[in-house]
């Protein structure tokens, strides 16, 4: 199982980024998936999740209305569109199953929001 996150970078407050997570090694299409983020020294937190059908999504309160999670089961890719970014969104972002049982984490992608 491998998760390869990409799309992070340095952006000014109010800017946008689109993260991608390429998945391999398991049946991506049958699992609910999620994006998580972690600030150094803090616990990794759930940002957004999407059901295996893509019909239902959930978001952490701090990102509601600004982030959109989506998936492409053909390419086995999970996406996170992030708009109106704030300095407090700065973190390393990871994807994984939305489940108590998770696979080994990928390297994540760093998002830094700063002026």
The 8 nearest C-alpha neighbors of each residue, nearest first, counted from 0:
[[1, 24, 23, 25, 2, 102, 103, 22],
 [0, 2, 23, 22, 24, 3, 105, 103],
 [1, 3, 22, 105, 21, 20, 4, 23],
 [4, 2, 21, 20, 105, 1, 22, 5],
 [3, 5, 20, 107, 108, 19, 2, 21],
 [6, 4, 19, 108, 18, 7, 20, 3],
 [7, 5, 18, 17, 19, 8, 108, 16],
 [8, 6, 110, 109, 108, 5, 18, 16],
 [9, 7, 110, 111, 109, 10, 6, 108],
 [8, 10, 111, 112, 110, 11, 113, 7],
 [11, 9, 112, 14, 111, 113, 8, 12],
 [10, 12, 114, 113, 112, 14, 13, 9],
 [13, 11, 85, 84, 14, 112, 113, 86],
 [12, 14, 83, 84, 11, 85, 15, 82],
 [13, 15, 84, 12, 83, 11, 10, 82],
 [16, 14, 82, 81, 84, 83, 13, 17],
 [15, 17, 81, 80, 18, 82, 7, 6],
 [18, 16, 80, 79, 6, 81, 19, 78],
 [17, 19, 6, 79, 78, 5, 7, 80],
 [20, 18, 78, 5, 4, 77, 6, 21],
 [19, 21, 4, 77, 3, 76, 22, 78],
 [22, 20, 76, 3, 2, 75, 4, 19],
 [21, 23, 2, 75, 1, 76, 20, 3],
 [24, 22, 1, 0, 25, 2, 21, 75],
 [23, 25, 0, 1, 22, 26, 27, 2],
 [24, 26, 27, 23, 0, 22, 1, 28],
 [27, 25, 28, 29, 24, 30, 23, 75],
 [28, 26, 29, 25, 30, 75, 72, 22],
 [27, 29, 72, 26, 30, 51, 75, 52],
 [30, 28, 51, 27, 26, 31, 52, 50],
 [31, 29, 51, 28, 27, 32, 96, 50],
 [30, 32, 50, 51, 97, 49, 96, 29],
 [33, 31, 96, 97, 49, 48, 95, 30],
 [34, 32, 48, 97, 47, 94, 95, 96],
 [33, 35, 94, 47, 46, 93, 45, 48],
 [34, 36, 45, 46, 93, 44, 92, 94],
 [37, 35, 92, 91, 44, 43, 90, 93],
 [36, 38, 43, 91, 90, 42, 44, 39],
 [37, 39, 90, 41, 40, 91, 36, 89],
 [40, 38, 41, 37, 90, 91, 42, 43],
 [41, 39, 38, 42, 37, 43, 90, 91],
 [40, 42, 38, 39, 37, 43, 44, 36],
 [43, 41, 44, 37, 40, 38, 39, 36],
 [42, 44, 37, 36, 41, 35, 45, 38],
 [45, 43, 35, 36, 42, 37, 46, 34],
 [44, 46, 35, 47, 34, 36, 59, 43],
 [45, 47, 35, 59, 34, 58, 44, 36],
 [48, 46, 58, 34, 33, 57, 45, 59],
 [47, 49, 33, 57, 56, 32, 34, 97],
 [50, 48, 56, 32, 31, 53, 55, 33],
 [51, 49, 31, 53, 52, 55, 54, 32],
 [50, 52, 31, 30, 53, 29, 28, 49],
 [53, 51, 54, 50, 55, 28, 49, 31],
 [54, 52, 50, 51, 55, 49, 70, 69],
 [53, 55, 52, 50, 56, 49, 51, 69],
 [54, 56, 50, 53, 49, 57, 52, 48],
 [57, 55, 49, 48, 50, 58, 54, 47],
 [58, 56, 48, 47, 49, 55, 59, 46],
 [59, 57, 47, 63, 46, 60, 62, 48],
 [58, 60, 46, 61, 62, 47, 63, 45],
 [59, 61, 63, 62, 58, 46, 64, 57],
 [62, 60, 59, 63, 58, 46, 65, 88],
 [63, 61, 65, 60, 66, 59, 64, 58],
 [64, 62, 60, 65, 58, 61, 59, 66],
 [63, 65, 66, 62, 67, 58, 82, 61],
 [64, 66, 82, 62, 63, 83, 81, 67],
 [67, 65, 81, 80, 62, 82, 64, 63],
 [68, 66, 80, 79, 81, 69, 65, 64],
 [67, 69, 79, 78, 80, 47, 66, 49],
 [70, 68, 78, 77, 79, 67, 53, 49],
 [69, 71, 77, 76, 78, 72, 53, 68],
 [72, 70, 76, 73, 74, 75, 77, 69],
 [71, 73, 75, 28, 74, 70, 76, 27],
 [74, 72, 75, 71, 76, 28, 70, 27],
 [73, 75, 76, 72, 71, 21, 22, 70],
 [76, 74, 72, 73, 22, 71, 27, 21],
 [75, 77, 21, 71, 20, 74, 70, 22],
 [76, 78, 70, 20, 19, 69, 71, 21],
 [79, 77, 19, 69, 18, 68, 70, 20],
 [78, 80, 68, 18, 67, 17, 81, 69],
 [79, 81, 17, 67, 66, 16, 18, 68],
 [80, 82, 66, 16, 15, 17, 65, 79],
 [83, 81, 15, 65, 84, 66, 14, 80],
 [84, 82, 13, 14, 65, 15, 85, 12],
 [83, 85, 13, 12, 82, 14, 15, 88],
 [84, 86, 12, 87, 88, 112, 13, 83],
 [85, 87, 112, 88, 89, 113, 12, 84],
 [86, 88, 85, 89, 112, 90, 84, 111],
 [89, 87, 86, 85, 90, 84, 112, 110],
 [88, 90, 111, 87, 110, 112, 86, 91],
 [91, 89, 38, 37, 110, 36, 109, 88],
 [90, 92, 109, 37, 108, 36, 107, 110],
 [91, 93, 36, 107, 108, 35, 90, 109],
 [94, 92, 107, 35, 34, 36, 4, 91],
 [93, 95, 34, 33, 35, 20, 2, 92],
 [96, 94, 33, 32, 97, 101, 34, 102],
 [95, 97, 32, 98, 101, 33, 31, 30],
 [98, 96, 32, 33, 31, 95, 48, 99],
 [97, 99, 100, 96, 101, 31, 32, 95],
 [98, 100, 101, 97, 96, 102, 95, 31],
 [101, 99, 98, 102, 96, 97, 95, 103],
 [102, 100, 96, 99, 98, 95, 103, 97],
 [101, 103, 104, 95, 100, 0, 96, 1],
 [104, 102, 105, 101, 0, 1, 95, 2],
 [105, 103, 102, 106, 2, 95, 93, 94],
 [104, 106, 2, 107, 3, 103, 1, 93],
 [107, 105, 104, 108, 3, 4, 93, 2],
 [108, 106, 93, 92, 4, 105, 91, 109],
 [107, 109, 7, 92, 91, 5, 4, 110],
 [110, 108, 91, 7, 90, 8, 92, 111],
 [111, 109, 7, 8, 89, 90, 91, 9],
 [110, 112, 89, 9, 8, 113, 10, 109],
 [113, 111, 86, 10, 11, 89, 12, 9],
 [114, 112, 11, 86, 12, 111, 10, 9],
 [113, 11, 12, 112, 10, 86, 9, 111]]
